[in-house]
Amino acid sequence: MRRWIDLLLSDWPLKLGAIGLALVLYGGVTLSDNDRSWPGDVPIEILDPPQGGAVLDLPGSVTNIRYRAPIEAAVALANGSFTASVDLGHVTPAAGAPAVTVPVRVTALDPRVQVVDFTPRSVSLRVDQVVTRPMTVTVDRGTVPPGLALGPPVVSPSTAILRGASSRVAAVQSVVARVAVDASGLNVEQDVDLEAIDDTGAPVPGIEILPQGVHVSIEVARELGYVTLPVVPTLTGQVASGYRLTSVTVQPTTLTVSGEVATVSALTSVTTEPIDITGLTGPTEVPAVPRLPEDVTAVGSANLLVTLVVEADVGSRTIAAGIRVDGARRNRVYTPSTPSVLVTLAGPLPALDTLDPATIVARIDVAGLGSGTHEVDVTVEAIEGLQVLGVAPASIRVQVAAAPTPSPVASSVPSVTVPATMPPSEVPSAPAGESPAPAEAPTPEPLSSLDAP
């Protein structure tokens, strides 16, 4: 036993080093034979695309790459150390052709790295025929601000050429140039890019448009609106005193105007330039001019004729009138209960304002009345243009008494008593060839008269 122990312990450093070297060599060989995995994705590129063809599908990416490499090569791997590709050089493009399956090739840039496996090993791709198609450019004006009117768009150039896979080109319904219309009403002058749009309004991908952009011109103007409005005359001043304006009419009664929608929509009527009615005393016709806001014009004739009807204002007046006695006899004295009555007249104010009270005659008829007290109606003569509304009092009491006997005088001519209110024309004259006798002074209140000779 002792011999074995001494044998093991003899030259032990050399033996220990040999063991370590063996372990290193074994580990290197073991590690170089194991597979490693690359965790990243590697996009698949298309090599040698077919002439006149377009690939409709994206080939995707390669994942789960397994490889073998020495330690120093493995630790140096990074993004871009692997490439993945498919070769379509042998594929013949055809419109509507089914998908073709092509193998995927993955290589490492470092020749020391050996790719063992990856996913997917092949991909299916549709290779369509490339076609061209001319289309007229249409303009999408977007949302037009209210109150604006747009003219037809002018596009330069007006036609675009589409180039792409036949199935995608066939899906294009329109080539659109989108412009924005400003609310300020400025004309549109814009350079815009073109879009290929399908029937749902969505852009069609993978389409080449030549040219990529166009110039769009659109004339913008304020939108015109039309409205028919009533005409309302504008009057200034006052008619003559005692007169009133009874009616105002205008022909035509309505007027159609045009202008910006926002402006005419706010109008409720059309007024006229001021018409002066100062001092009018009767009906008159006046031509008028409509007063319109700026940028609003009349459609058709704007000749207006305003008819003004002015009439005298109606009122009433109450005036005191003295009483005139009709039918009195010379040998009687008539004493009324009041020397005057109140007469109320109605009619045009101008006639009332210029009425002379002296022209109002209130009469009582005492013909045939005997001595005593009598109730006599008061009558008032009609005045042209005026109406007698009432007399207060409508009747008065009249006391009739015998006239006093006159005193003898030197002259043979008898004396008479003349009432205070009798007109001079009714005073009796003396017989021919005789001088008239002086009249007796009348009493203050009683009224007397003479009969005819």
VODOKOL-542627 format. One record per residue (C-alpha): residue in three letters; x, y, z. Coordinates in steps of 0.001 Angstrom, whole numbers, padded with zeros to 6 digits, always signed. Layout:
BEGIN
ALAXYZ
...
END
This chain:
BEGIN
MET+000000+000000+000000
ARG+002801+002273+000941
ARG+004400+001721-002437
TRP+001242+002802-004280
ILE+000894+005952-002288
ASP+004493+006912-002931
LEU+004037+006220-006604
LEU+001001+008513-006835
LEU+002639+011342-004984
SER+005854+011245-006886
ASP+006117+013985-009621
TRP+002632+015209-008683
PRO+002929+018667-010370
LEU+003556+017079-013728
LYS+000693+014712-013292
LEU-001725+017465-012236
GLY-000837+019583-015287
ALA-001401+016655-017597
ILE-004842+016113-016141
GLY-005772+019808-016636
LEU-004619+019799-020231
ALA-006688+016765-020935
LEU-009773+018401-019479
VAL-009325+021517-021621
LEU-008896+019537-024773
TYR-011937+017449-023967
GLY-014078+020519-023278
GLY-013031+022190-026505
VAL-013885+019197-028556
THR-017190+018780-026758
LEU-018258+022427-027150
SER-017298+022579-030808
ASP-019652+019766-031610
ASN-022761+021181-029767
ASP-025530+023197-031647
ARG-026285+026769-030561
SER-029459+028874-031124
TRP-029716+032486-032358
PRO-032666+034233-030622
GLY-033206+037060-033150
ASP-035372+037353-036294
VAL-033765+037694-039709
PRO-035905+039327-042449
ILE-036148+037356-045686
GLU-034931+039243-048729
ILE-036058+038636-052316
LEU-033211+037987-054677
ASP-033519+038301-058439
PRO-037183+039458-058612
PRO-038935+038376-061815
GLN-038959+040815-064711
GLY-042381+042434-065149
GLY-043630+040900-061932
ALA-044615+042129-058492
VAL-044589+040141-055299
LEU-047911+040535-053547
ASP-046913+038901-050260
LEU-044198+039776-047774
PRO-041866+036820-047267
GLY-041612+037422-043519
SER-038617+036552-041310
VAL-036551+033537-040298
THR-036513+032535-036626
ASN-035027+029746-034477
ILE-031685+029608-036277
ARG-029502+026754-035018
TYR-025789+026793-035793
ARG-022396+025380-034834
ALA-019347+027589-034292
PRO-016185+027809-032237
ILE-016378+029693-028986
GLU-014543+032730-030323
ALA-016881+032880-033361
ALA-020064+032332-031346
VAL-019386+035148-028903
ALA-018782+037555-031812
LEU-022220+037034-033397
ALA-024554+040095-033564
ASN-027566+041418-035489
GLY-026702+041159-039155
SER-024483+038107-038771
PHE-027065+036032-040651
THR-028898+036695-043964
ALA-032086+035064-045218
SER-033269+035166-048817
VAL-035440+033600-051504
ASP-034675+033426-055211
LEU-037552+034266-057593
GLY-035528+034354-060783
HIS-037193+031218-062052
VAL-040780+032370-061355
THR-042870+033583-064307
PRO-045337+036338-063254
ALA-048961+035989-064333
ALA-052104+037914-063488
GLY-054168+035956-060990
ALA-051601+033108-060791
PRO-051600+030962-057650
ALA-048891+031288-055000
VAL-045574+029533-055539
THR-043506+027894-052800
VAL-039821+028793-052808
PRO-037076+027629-050437
VAL-035473+029961-047935
ARG-031722+030178-047718
VAL-029935+031286-044505
THR-026190+031948-044427
ALA-023739+033291-041833
LEU-021299+036039-042704
ASP-018577+034324-040641
PRO-017463+031181-042508
ARG-016648+029533-039174
VAL-020370+029498-038330
GLN-022315+026591-039760
VAL-026111+027009-040008
VAL-027789+023775-038988
ASP-031519+024619-039087
PHE-034037+027490-039148
THR-037769+028245-039445
PRO-039400+028439-041985
ARG-037561+026392-044528
SER-039792+027698-047379
VAL-042436+030380-048006
SER-045404+030727-050396
LEU-045509+033923-052427
ARG-047854+035297-055069
VAL-046094+036865-058007
ASP-048458+039047-060049
GLN-047914+040659-063411
VAL-046974+044352-063377
VAL-049336+046512-065453
THR-049865+050214-066068
ARG-053157+052086-066215
PRO-053961+055771-066891
MET-056617+057395-064716
THR-058132+060862-064516
VAL-057308+062711-061315
THR-060288+063630-059166
VAL-060244+066371-056519
ASP-061467+065842-052980
ARG-062364+069284-051609
GLY-063044+068000-048109
THR-065571+069897-045977
VAL-066412+073211-047628
PRO-067045+075997-045082
PRO-070628+077288-045169
GLY-071371+080306-047314
LEU-068795+079499-049990
ALA-069389+078516-053600
LEU-066626+076642-055450
GLY-065953+076661-059136
PRO-064816+073570-061066
PRO-061306+072393-060096
VAL-058490+072690-062624
VAL-055852+069922-062241
SER-052446+069976-063902
PRO-051703+067378-065123
SER-055213+065990-065231
THR-054171+062335-065796
ALA-051917+060029-063750
ILE-050342+056659-064642
LEU-050711+053769-062174
ARG-048074+051038-062147
GLY-048190+047922-060013
ALA-049504+044408-059661
SER-052497+043831-061910
SER-054744+042822-059029
ARG-053887+045966-057084
VAL-054185+048273-060064
ALA-057585+046741-060816
ALA-058687+047512-057248
VAL-058074+051248-057700
GLN-061332+053137-058165
SER-059958+056671-058264
VAL-056806+058716-058080
VAL-057492+061509-055610
ALA-055885+064887-054986
ARG-057018+066156-051578
VAL-057202+069936-051057
ALA-058365+072118-048182
VAL-060720+075083-048707
ASP-060102+077969-046325
ALA-063065+079691-044667
SER-061627+083061-045686
GLY-062842+082409-049248
LEU-059400+082602-050880
ASN-058946+080789-054165
VAL-057295+077358-053943
GLU-053792+077132-055441
GLN-052163+073996-054003
ASP-049620+071328-054946
VAL-050842+068030-053504
ASP-049793+064368-053601
LEU-051971+061752-055279
GLU-053552+058723-053635
ALA-054863+055518-055208
ILE-058199+054742-053530
ASP-060315+051566-053638
ASP-064114+051342-053521
THR-064135+051629-049712
GLY-062140+054842-049742
ALA-058999+053151-048400
PRO-055577+053617-050043
VAL-054370+050733-052225
PRO-050788+049745-051217
GLY-047970+048893-053618
ILE-049096+051278-056363
GLU-046656+053607-058086
ILE-048320+056842-059282
LEU-046715+058988-061958
PRO-046544+061880-061358
GLN-046650+061711-057581
GLY-048300+065133-057250
VAL-050387+067649-059208
HIS-051328+071326-058981
VAL-054973+072108-058180
SER-056673+075472-058810
ILE-060224+076239-057625
GLU-062006+079579-057748
VAL-063775+080288-054470
ALA-066595+082793-054068
ARG-069162+083619-051486
GLU-072269+081519-052067
LEU-075259+083528-053278
GLY-078624+083088-051652
TYR-082020+084358-052771
VAL-084853+085459-050513
THR-088145+087301-051028
LEU-088814+089869-048305
PRO-091646+092309-047468
VAL-090981+095979-048237
VAL-091334+098348-045252
PRO-091345+102106-046082
THR-089257+104356-043819
LEU-091058+107633-042965
THR-089652+110796-041446
GLY-091314+114001-040258
GLN-094927+114696-039285
VAL-098035+115455-041328
ALA-099651+118880-040977
SER-101207+119745-037641
GLY-104725+118424-037374
TYR-104077+115649-039879
ARG-103149+112038-039446
LEU-101589+109347-041610
THR-104243+106665-041988
SER-102524+104165-044301
VAL-099233+103420-046035
THR-099044+100962-048934
VAL-096224+100050-051277
GLN-096118+098414-054685
PRO-094729+095862-055091
THR-095254+094621-051573
THR-092261+092232-051719
LEU-088795+092333-053216
THR-086464+089447-054103
VAL-082828+090084-053210
SER-079620+088119-053616
GLY-076328+088130-051761
GLU-074133+086022-049553
VAL-076127+083299-047839
ALA-075150+084418-044361
THR-076189+088014-045112
VAL-079537+087429-046819
SER-080502+084755-044298
ALA-080329+087369-041550
LEU-082706+089777-043340
THR-086369+089933-042306
SER-087519+092839-044492
VAL-086386+095454-046996
THR-086636+099074-045869
THR-086698+102119-048133
GLU-084678+105280-048140
PRO-086388+107831-045805
ILE-089597+109426-047142
ASP-090374+112908-045732
ILE-094073+113387-044931
THR-093679+116784-043284
GLY-096714+119027-043865
LEU-098807+116571-045874
THR-102527+117303-045825
GLY-103875+114763-048294
PRO-103209+111538-050201
THR-099976+111381-052189
GLU-097816+108872-054090
VAL-094035+108888-053659
PRO-091422+106819-055569
ALA-089063+105030-053202
VAL-085659+103368-053359
PRO-084901+100190-051379
ARG-082119+100428-048796
LEU-080052+097221-049087
PRO-076947+096044-047200
GLU-073613+096067-048961
ASP-073179+093221-051477
VAL-076955+092598-051519
THR-078775+093434-054739
ALA-082362+093395-055910
VAL-083389+090769-058420
GLY-085330+092396-061219
SER-086895+095849-060978
ALA-086344+097783-057749
ASN-088832+100593-058558
LEU-091130+101087-055579
LEU-094204+103331-055286
VAL-095420+104293-051814
THR-099013+105539-051408
LEU-099671+107712-048347
VAL-103233+108417-047250
VAL-103441+111526-045040
GLU-106796+112574-043609
ALA-107905+115347-041313
ASP-107939+114230-037740
VAL-111391+114159-036165
GLY-112176+115905-032887
SER-114808+117978-031141
ARG-115145+121476-029758
THR-117663+123022-027340
ILE-118391+126708-027978
ALA-120733+129143-026203
ALA-123321+130604-028591
GLY-125718+133487-027939
ILE-129446+132837-028316
ARG-131383+134387-031192
VAL-135146+134798-030772
ASP-137262+134042-033825
GLY-140994+134798-034192
ALA-141123+137496-031454
ARG-144066+140002-031361
ARG-143642+143773-030761
ASN-145960+143922-027823
ARG-144285+141158-025906
VAL-141188+140932-023782
TYR-139301+137586-023925
THR-137017+136718-021087
PRO-134974+133423-021613
SER-133633+131552-018622
THR-130057+131851-020016
PRO-128529+134247-022553
SER-126354+131508-024208
VAL-125992+127794-024668
LEU-123017+125429-025175
VAL-122843+123888-028630
THR-120640+120806-029178
LEU-119429+120313-032728
ALA-117464+117388-034203
GLY-115471+117100-037404
PRO-112015+117537-038899
LEU-109648+119306-036542
PRO-108508+121830-039154
ALA-112133+122949-039618
LEU-112661+123099-035860
ASP-109427+125038-035306
THR-110417+127701-037865
LEU-114076+127924-036826
ASP-115350+131453-036097
PRO-117664+131279-033051
ALA-119695+134175-034500
THR-120897+131866-037247
ILE-122659+129615-034754
VAL-126320+130565-034423
ALA-128510+129126-031658
ARG-132194+129873-032173
ILE-135391+129611-030187
ASP-138811+129935-031850
VAL-141253+131922-029723
ALA-143901+132452-032396
GLY-147340+131889-031008
LEU-146284+131841-027363
GLY-148655+133583-025025
SER-147879+135254-021764
GLY-146301+133011-019164
THR-143312+130662-018910
HIS-142609+128226-021733
GLU-140029+125454-022381
VAL-138575+126081-025823
ASP-136150+123853-027754
VAL-132850+125336-028895
THR-131807+124664-032484
VAL-128390+125275-034081
GLU-127885+125904-037770
ALA-125739+123286-039545
ILE-122154+124256-040420
GLU-120632+122743-043540
GLY-118188+119954-042752
LEU-119117+119790-039081
GLN-121630+117808-037088
VAL-123622+119135-034150
LEU-123171+116584-031394
GLY-125263+118351-028797
VAL-126599+121562-027308
ALA-126560+122200-023573
PRO-129122+122904-022478
ALA-131187+121468-025271
SER-134163+123548-024222
ILE-134590+126680-022102
ARG-137433+128401-020289
VAL-138775+131623-021821
GLN-140957+134012-019848
VAL-143365+135961-022054
ALA-144916+139148-020750
ALA-146777+142137-022219
ALA-144497+144990-023218
PRO-144788+148150-021005
THR-146809+151077-022415
PRO-144486+153788-023738
SER-144664+157336-022228
PRO-146265+160143-024413
VAL-143767+162337-026281
ALA-144082+165576-028298
SER-143708+163752-031503
SER-146591+161916-032982
VAL-144352+158957-033746
PRO-144851+156084-031307
SER-141787+154735-029377
VAL-140593+151092-029621
THR-138583+148734-027472
VAL-135809+146896-029371
PRO-134308+143769-027966
ALA-130593+143820-027289
THR-129904+140942-029633
MET-132113+142002-032560
PRO-130217+142712-035763
PRO-130414+146261-037036
SER-132251+145164-040156
GLU-135258+144147-038042
VAL-135715+147489-036296
PRO-138998+149053-037652
SER-138710+152383-039418
ALA-140856+155492-038855
PRO-143643+156477-041282
ALA-142565+158373-044346
GLY-142058+162117-043803
GLU-141572+161779-040042
SER-138399+161698-037995
PRO-137834+158523-036032
ALA-138301+158809-032330
PRO-135484+157779-030030
ALA-135743+154221-028846
GLU-136350+153445-025241
ALA-133440+151890-023375
PRO-133969+148139-023035
THR-134015+146470-019714
PRO-130814+144391-018914
GLU-132257+140922-019082
PRO-135724+140689-020719
LEU-135808+140408-024504
SER-138662+142124-026443
SER-139541+142444-030091
LEU-142034+144208-032326
ASP-144636+142718-034602
ALA-144760+143784-038186
PRO-146698+147149-038717
END
